[in-house]
Amino acid sequence: MKKIILTLYLVVATLLGYAQQRKPNIILILADDLGYSDIGAYGSEISTPNLDRLANEGLKLTQFYNNSICAPTRASLITGQYQHKAGVGYFSNDLGLPAYQGYINSESLTIAEVLRLNGYITATSGKWHVSGKGKSLPWERGFDLVFPRVEKNADSGAPTFQEQTYSEGYPLEDSFSTEVINRQAEAFLDQIKTQDKPFFLYLAHTAPHWPLVALPQDIAKYKGRYDNGWEVIRQQRFERQKQLGMVSQATQPSLVDEDIYDWSRLSFDQKKLWSKKMEVFAAMVDRLDQTIGKLLDKLKDNGQLDNTLIVFLSDNGAPAEDLVRWYHGARINKGPVGTLGSYESQGKNWSYASNTPFKAFKDYTYEGGINTPFIAWFPGKIAKGVKQGTGHVIDLAPTFYDLVGAVYPKEYEGHKANALPGKSLLQVLFQDQDTVRRQEGLFWERAGNRAARIGKWKLVSSWPSYKWELYDLAQDPTERNDVAGQHHDVVSRLSTAYFQWAKENGVVDFAELEAKEPKSMKDFRESKVQEIPVPRNF
């Protein structure tokens, strides 16, 4: 009798273990400051064959939203909460209010915490950036395996590694941050491959965030590629986006900002410098893609690939930051662009091309600041092709929980868990639904920049103006025509919804917080105002 009971126990245990194994693995890959059109599958000339493979074998969404800047996006991504509700309403700085404390609060459970409760091994490699004041570090928030254990600081959040270089000042491949972050993720996959548990890996790259530093062999691929300037690149990308079905044939690109330089009027030396900047940026994106290819090879070698959902996106649109202006030249021009001695940024001009076809940049709530490339890949299971989506980073946590049947607890370690405001994307990702169905809308606020979207309508205002602009994204996805004056009822309805959301999430009028804004971040905002040596109009 004992033998029979033991045999039955072993059979049940084996079946339970098998069922546990068959829960899908999940890999969430986040790029840093990657623009909407910076990968081949979204129109770029940059070589990204591995991401293009995931896109072609999987699903691309034309509309998927982040929070316009790094730390707030990461807080929402990893918790499924709006960033203010999670405690990171402004950045990883403490502005003296719970919604702006700069680190994830205890009531906002991370994906790692919830999935670990549901039998998952959890790992993260790369940029965390939601631990202001040294609180809510990743190993305190549900992650079993963590790299790095120390970030540069809570403000920048960018990991630093040994600065090994060639004699010319370019980094060595073995110490290049993109390679190091990915290599550690691969090591985690090796470490867990024999365990009878599914895994969740949050792979948060720092590329292609400034400073522009890349490997010389990657930069060489793009020599001369950008000598015709940003207007030409933007138009070429836009045409490819139409061919790829990312925009309709009727779509017009956004209107050019008045302070975008006129390439034809730059001097030879100015053109040479600007071309090199984009060559280095392209090299950073290229290397990011190469490491994703290595990750896919590792998954295949380990037998982990076929049961893994991979999601790829960016934390915000390409930036308009001018580091020469921001740092007053103090850390600039200590070496050629691309070396560890330089501290250059892509700048507004090239970001204008990176965010094709949209308006504006990182930190703004126009589409160029908040619309990210989004790829989901799951072999044999995902709904292949291109869909509208209209998802948001708050939707990923409920999607993952829905996918694996995870129970989201009402309480966790003595704290009442915040309800999840997002929607599951399963019907979009795995069935024939084209967009996420929600009636309550989506909302944004970052340093006074505000937006609300309900259906086709989007309401926007940019700090310090309180004036609302209204766009019909069904007819005008690139926000060319402000129709607020023709639709006062829509402005009233969306603004009422925005202020109700703001009240529920602890959002404070930025005028009350501006005095508490760190000087470095104020300089950051002001650095986006371009000095115009070659204006478009006299």
C-alpha positions, 0 to 999 in steps of 0.5 A: 500500500505504501508503495502504491501511495509513493508511486501515485505521489511521484506521478502527481509530482511529475505531472505538476512539475511538467505543468509548471514547466509548460508555463511560458517563460517571459523576456521583457527587453527595454531599450533606452532612448530608442526612437520610433523608427530606429529599427529596420522593422519600423523603417530604419536603415540601421541593420537590426536583423534580429529584431526584424526577425522577431517582428516578422515572425511575431507581432508589431503594434503601430501604437504602444505608449510609454511615459515619455521619460526613463524612470516614470516609464520603468516604474509603470512597466515593472508594476503595471501602475501609472507612475504617480501611483507607483511613487515615481511621478517625476523621476528618481528624485524625491520632491516631497510627496508620495506620488513623487518620492522617486522610488516604487512604493510598497503598494505597487507590486512588481511583475517579479514579486507577483510571478515569483509568488506564482512559481517563477524564477525572476532575473534582471540585467541592466538599468533599474533606475527606480530606487531613489534614496536607495529604496526599492532595490531590485533584489528587494522587489522580487528579483532572484538574480540581479545585475548590476548590484550597484548602479552609478547613482539613483539619478542617472541609473546607468550601470558603469563598468570597467573602462577598457579601451583601444588606444584610440579611446574606443571601448573594447567589446568585452567591457562595452556596456551593451555586451556586459548587460546581455552577457550577464543575462545569458549567464542567468539563463545558463544558471536556471536552465536545469530548474523545473520552473519557468522564468521571467527576465527583465533585460533593460539595456542602456543603449542607445542612450547618450553619451554616444559611445560605440565599438569602432567596428560597428561605427565603420559600417555606417561611415558616410551613411548620414552625409545627406542629413536628417531631412533625407533620412526622415523622408526615406524612413517615412517611405519605408514605413508606408511600405511596411504598413506602419503608417497609412498611405494617406498619412503625412509626417509631422510638421518640422520644428522651426529650430531644426537646422537646415542641413543644406546651410551647415558648414562642411565641418558642422556636417562632418560632426553631425554625420559622425554623431548619427554614425555612432548612434546607429552603431549603438543600435546595431550592437544592441541588435547583435546582442539580442541575436546572441540571447536568442542563440543562448535560448535555443542552445538551452532548449528555452526558446520555443516556450518563451514570449519575448516583448521588446519596446523603448522607454521613451522617444528619441531625445532632444537633449543637447549635452553641450548646452546642458553641461556647458561644454564641461565634459565635451570634446575630450575625444572623438565622438564615439570614444569614452573621452567624448560626451556627445548626444544625438541632439534634436536634429537627428532625433527628428529623424529617429521619431519619424513620422511623429511630432516632438521628442522624449519628455513631451507627451506628443506622439514622438515622446510617448509612442514606442516600437513594440514587438511581441514574439512567441513561436507558433502562438502569437498573432503575426503581422501589424496591428494598431494596438493602442496599448500602454506599459501599464498593460504588460503586467496584467497581460503577463498575469493573464497569460500564465494564470498568475494570481494577483494578491490583494495584499503583499507583505502587510501592504494592500496592493494597488489595483491594476489599471491596465488591460490584458493584451492577450486578445490583441497578441494571440487573437484577432482583436486589433486594439485594446478595448478600454473606455476610461482612456489613457493619461500622461503627466511629466513635469507639467507636460500633460495628455489624455487619450480616449478613443481617437481623440488626444488632448495635449498641453506642454509646460509651461502652457496650460493651453489644451490642444486637441488632435483626431489621431484617426485622421491626424496621427502625426498631430499636425492639426490642432482642432480644439477650437472646433470641438469644445465639447471634446476638450471639456470631456477629455480634460474632465477625465484628465483631472479626475485621473490626476486626482486619483493618482496624486498628480500635482500641478507642476507649478507647485513642484517646480521650486523643488525640481533639482537643478540638474533636471531643470538644466535638462529641460532647458537643454532641449531649447536649441540654439540656432546657428543656421535658422530656417527662416531669416 
